[in-house]
């Protein structure tokens, strides 16, 4: 904008010399400069274009971050999205159960448990012992997880038992539009088992707070919910006996008796399978409110799971952008690596386990 205004002023001066008679442009004014002292129009235009290009690049990165956050409701989805980006960038997927044929200048990655990922690019001048440049982050975030036996009921309401995961601010989970997402083990038509990701985008659950006239001292005493008895999301008003005679006679139905049939029905519709084909599940409770920009100038990112998906995205983007062409690794003599771990919120020793297994690469 500043460059455009400057160009307009210069054109006015060239076309209307009378403007030079104004006090601002008077030669006696210390701020006066001759036309020859102004940068050329082409120079200002280049600077303006460079600034626009930089702004467009920043907007693109922010938009990509928001997309990553909105895709990554769980550690499984964060890993799947990272995998998609790496494949799109030309990285080769490795299988931990096979022998690796790694070559200088190659770009590789592998996943574990569908929730952790390690990606690396080998410099063309790499020799064994040169070392690694590693950026580490984690895909998991503080959240609520469904218990193995999640079905419960009270006063005619169906509820879902959850457990806290990580160090969260649990009072912030009250009065939000919540749903579920995660991994489900499904039986296929050929009797094999497959791991499927599921994300129910519409609000299914809610953890309500009491009305003020039922908790008069909350503003004086503070909100201190009992995590076992009060942090229990509501699912529906209907109640069905989960321990019917049919369930008792059918071991397959009995294995699913820990979850509400209505919840299983929603999952089966999302996965396009029958309820009987759902073997087991690992679900997180997630906030359905999408990540977005906010603030007067859109300078803030309003989102959950920034711990630690923001670092995961930046690490992933740095690796992809730093070796997008073959020339980027031509003079590199080390290994560039990104490690996105799971379970950081609860078991920090997981990091040591991964590093001991990734301490060396095979010889060239």
Number of C-alpha atoms within 10 A of each C-alpha: 8 9 16 12 10 15 19 11 13 15 12 13 15 12 10 10 9 10 15 15 10 9 11 13 16 14 14 9 10 9 9 14 12 9 11 7 8 13 12 13 15 10 12 17 15 13 13 16 13 12 12 13 12 12 12 12 12 12 12 12 15 15 14 14 21 21 15 21 24 19 16 22 26 27 25 23 24 27 27 20 17 25 21 12 16 21 14 11 15 14 21 16 15 16 12 10 6 7 9 12 10 16 16 19 22 18 26 21 20 17 21 13 10 19 21 23 22 22 25 22 26 25 22 20 15 22 16 13 10 11 15 18 11 16 17 15 23 25 31 28 24 21 23 23 21 19 17 16 15 17 20 18 18 10 7 11 13 19 23 24 21 23 18 18 16 16 11 14 9 15 14 8 20 17 13 16 16 23 21 26 25 21 21 20 16 23 18 12 8 6 9 8 14 12 14 14 20 21 21 17 17 13 16 19 22 23 19 15 15 11 8 10 8 9 11 11 11 13 9 7 8 8 12 10 13 9 13 11 8 14 23 22 23 20 23 17 12 10 16 12 10 19 13 12 9 11 16 14 11 10 11 14 18 15 14 21 19 16 21 22 17 16 16 17 16 14 22 19 12 14 17 9 15 14 20 14 16 21 15 15 22 16 22 25 25 27 24 18 16 15 20 17 15 12 9 7 7 10 9 11 15 15 16 19 20 15 15 18 23 17 17 26 22 15 19 22 18 14 20 22 11 12 20 14 12 10 11 14 24 16 12 17 19 21 25 22 21 24 24 29 24 25 20 19 18 14 10 12 10 13 18 10 10 14 11 9 9 10 9 12 16 10 11 10
